[in-house]
Amino acid sequence: MHAQQQAGGEQGRRSWFAVSPAHLRAALYRYAVAIGTIAIVVIVYLRLPVNPTTVALTFLLVVLGVASRWGLTIATTTAVVAALALNYFFLPPVRTFTIADPQNWIALLAFLASAILASRLSERARREAENATRRRKEVERLYFLSQQLLATENVMELLNSIPQYVRDAFGLQAAAMYLPKRKEVYRTGPDHPELSEDQLESVSGRGELVVDEERQLCFVPLRIGVRPVGSLGLEGAVLSRETLEAVGSLIAISIERAGAVETLTRAEAARESEKLRSALLDSVTHEFRTPLTAIKLSVTTLLSPDPVTSDARQELLTVINEETDRLNRLVGEAAEMAQLDAQQVELRRESHNVRDMVDEALEKSKQGLAGRQVNIEIPQQLPPVRVDLERVAEVLVQLLENAVKYSPGGTPLTITAEQKGKMVSISVADRGPGIDDMEQPLVFEKFYRGRDQRYRVQGTGMGLAIAKAIVEAHGGTIGVTSQLGSGSVFYFTVPVG
């Protein structure tokens, strides 16, 4: 018996502590309102000589204030307490709950009905205002979410970011998204078993919205029209059905949009690749034809039965040697461009003086610079740079050869260098015809040749593109400053070492 009583007491204590904070708060509000109503009655009854009509109107204002602040339930309690107080203290015979005059019965019932009806109207207005505020906030959050979804066009980045975007937009604890095509769940974190893959897969298959208000869980199908795309699970808040459906549609559309953009990008890349391949074939074919023709003609002459003098023989062999070197260089440029595009070139960065790079480039360009004056303006105090010496020297070689090709013979070239913050800028200036403003951004593109020079100057259009790829691999920039009739200055930057 004692054990049963102890168990009963323990159960009673558990039931007491199991009262939810919301219920406890509502009970405290009722007690406070009842005490406040009684206090008003005492003050009016003892201090102010008023009639029952004035008291009834005062109580009605109190009920309306309570309804607008705390809701219908507490306002109804206030109305009942106020009606009892009005009957007991102000309707004769006073200090009893008996009503002698039938008209007072009508007045009391009218007061109670008016108080309850006014409470209901006030509660409805308050609830509608709260709903309007909540909807406005949800629309603002939907707009914020849409901005984030539309800003991302990479499919994989978007899929990994969507749960985080939704959680941040609506202040949730967690979010998870399931896509049946990829058979994968994307989450904000691993510690949320309530958003199980089985439940997400079930919602995606059925296409029905599921809301669990007690556990604050929502599962939303992602659909475009009637076609399912996946499902979304939310934990930590219960949103309206309209908002949930809007979120589902918005995410489904953003996924489809990102997929379409990616497909379009791939198609455009394939077209550009085909265009590039055609340009490469056309350029290489054109450039290969000239040396091959010269080699074929020289070999045919040497193999002919007609006697060839010793000087003519030596000249033909020289032509074959030079044109073979030219072919070898063309093949080398094409292979190097392909390696740079594929980022397969490993740079051996070491600290070097700028003058060493310039001397190396001048040595490699000695044959092409024959008869040209080259002015070198490099300050003694210029710091060393951290670069791949051979590669950066190749950039200078390309710029020097470009200057030789596009400037009149006999005009001087100038190589300068200066420090700009943590970079060193190196430039090659010529006195050529200059480059039009419209063409300047294009000269570093693959296979691009100047409109006025493409048929007068030999080349594949790969030299400056190779220089640009090497400079950018070092973390620098390359560009040109030019004015028609005043020559051009090609410059590039490399980091201080």
Salt bridges, closest charged atoms under 4 A:
GLU10 OE1 - ARG13 NH2 2.55
GLU10 OE2 - ARG14 NH1 3.99
GLU123 OE1 - ARG126 NH2 2.72
GLU123 OE2 - ARG127 NH1 3.08
GLU130 OE2 - ARG126 NH1 2.79
GLU138 OE2 - ARG134 NE 3.84
GLU140 OE2 - ARG136 NH1 2.98
GLU153 OE2 - ARG257 NH2 3.40
GLU208 OE1 - ARG206 NE 3.87
ASP212 OD2 - ARG215 NH1 3.66
GLU235 OE1 - HIS192 ND1 3.29
GLU242 OE1 - ARG135 NH2 3.78
GLU245 OE2 - ARG241 NE 3.37
GLU256 OE1 - ARG227 NH2 3.36
GLU262 OE1 - ARG266 NH2 3.67
GLU268 OE1 - ARG271 NH2 2.45
GLU274 OE1 - ARG277 NH1 2.65
GLU287 OE2 - HIS286 ND1 3.48
GLU287 OE1 - ARG326 NH2 3.28
GLU323 OE1 - ARG326 NH1 3.76
GLU333 OE2 - ARG329 NE 3.52
GLU336 OE2 - ARG391 NH1 2.61
ASP341 OD2 - LYS446 NZ 3.48
GLU350 OE1 - HIS352 NE2 3.78
ASP359 OD1 - ARG355 NE 3.13
GLU363 OE2 - LYS366 NZ 3.32
GLU394 OE1 - ARG391 NH1 3.67
GLU401 OE1 - ARG329 NH2 2.08
GLU418 OE2 - LYS420 NZ 3.90
GLU439 OE2 - ARG451 NE 3.68
